[in-house]
Amino acid sequence: MFKIIKTDLSSPFLPGSMEFDETDNELLTQYCVTERWTGDLSNGLFTLGDKAALVHGLPQRACGLLNLIRCYEPLDRQRVLELFEQAAASSSSFCFSTTIHLDGAPRQPVFCVGESTGLEEKYAGTIIGVFIFPRFQIDLAGRRFKRQ
């Protein structure tokens, strides 16, 4: 799944549509790990949280976009790159799902939801988002899921 849409940040969500209580949070953490990330479009540097960097197999929290995308399923890399390029060109909301593909390790599904803002000036702006990692991995040999 790869989706992007131009956003109008002046249009808020419907009242009551974004309510999130403690029960929702418990349910979310039972099934997945979430962590926010940021991208600075002025220098191309992405900053991940500790968990996201670890799951992506990156030695540092700060990385370039290509370092991040190289962790993904080879067939999805071009689509993810195009999505980020579109988001960098126009304030947008986007989402994608793929798997993290590291040699010798089970594949980790990942969902990403984000938005880009502040693109009025050339070579400026920010991309922010959240990674969602389901609490299972895909075992390639048996095509089975391993619960974390």
N, C-alpha and C positions, 0 to 999 in steps of 0.2 A: 504494500500500500504506500503510495506516494501522493500527497495532496498539498496544494498550496492555494491560498486565496488572498487577494489584496484586502487589507483591513482598513476599516474606518474606525479608529480608536475613539471617535466621538460617539459611537453607537454602543452603549453599554448593553450587557446581558439583561434579559428580562428580570424584573424584580423577583427574588425568590428562587431563581433557576440555578444559582450557584451556591446554595446553602450546603454546608459540609459540616457534619457533627462528628463527635468522638467515635461513634459506632462506625461511620464511614471510614474514618482513619484506621481503626482496628482492622476492618475488613481489607482495606487496601494493603496494609503491612503484612497481613497473613498471606497474601498471594504474590506480592511483589516488593521490590526495593526501588525507591525513587531517589533521584538526586538531581539538583538543578545544575545548569552550566551556563556560561556566558561566552560570547564571542565579540571581540572588538574589531570592527570593520576598518578602523584607521590603521591597524598594524597586522590584521589577519590572525591574531592570537586568540585561541580558544582556551578557556580555563574550566576544567572539570573538577568535580569533587573527588575526594579520596577514593570512594567506592567505585565511581564511574571510571576513573583512571585505571584502577586495578582490574576491573572487569574487561576493559578494553585492552589490557596488556600493555599499557603505556607506562614508562618509567617515571614520568612527571605529570603533574596536574595540568601544566601549560603545554599546548601543542598547536601545530598548524592544522588546518582543515584536512590536508592530504594525509597527514599522519593518522588522523582520526578515521578517515574514510577507508584507509588501507586495512583496517581491522574488520571491515564488514564483508559480507558474502560477496565474492568477486562479481557475480552477475548483477548485484544491486549498486555497486560503487558509482557507476556513471549516473544513475538516476538520482542518488543522494547528492552527488556533486552538483548536478543541474538544479536540484531543489534549493540548495544553499546559494547558488549563483543567482537564482531568481529572487530569493529572499533578500540578498544583498543589494539588488537593483531597485527594489520597491518595497515599502513597508508592507509586510505580509504576515499572515499566520500560516503555519505549515505543520505537517505531521508525516512520519514515515515509520515503517517497521521493517526490520531485517534481522539477520543473526550476526553475531560477532564470530568471526572465523579465524581462530588462532591455531597454528599448526600444533598437532598433538593434544589438543584439548577438546572436550565436548563443546558443541556450539551453544552459545547463549543467545536466546531471543532478546531483542531490544526494541522498544517503542520510543519514539521521540516526538515531543510536541513543543513547538516554539513559535516565536514571533520576532520580527525585525522592526526596529524603530529608529527614528532620528536620521533618516536618509536624505533629508532636505539639502544638506551640504555634501558635495562630492567627497568621497573617501572618508566619510564619517558614519557614525551610526553604531548600533549595538544589535546583536542577536542574543536573545535569552531563551532558555527552554528548560525542559525537564526530561531526563532519561527515566524510563520505566523498565525495570528488569524483572520478568516473572521469576518466581522462585523455583525454577527448574532449568535443566540444561538438556540438550538433545544429544544422545549418544549415537554417534554415526554408525558404529558397527551393527548394533541391533535396532537402530531407529527407534529407540525407546527414550522416554523422558526420565531424567534423574532429578529427584526432588532435592533441593539444597537445604 
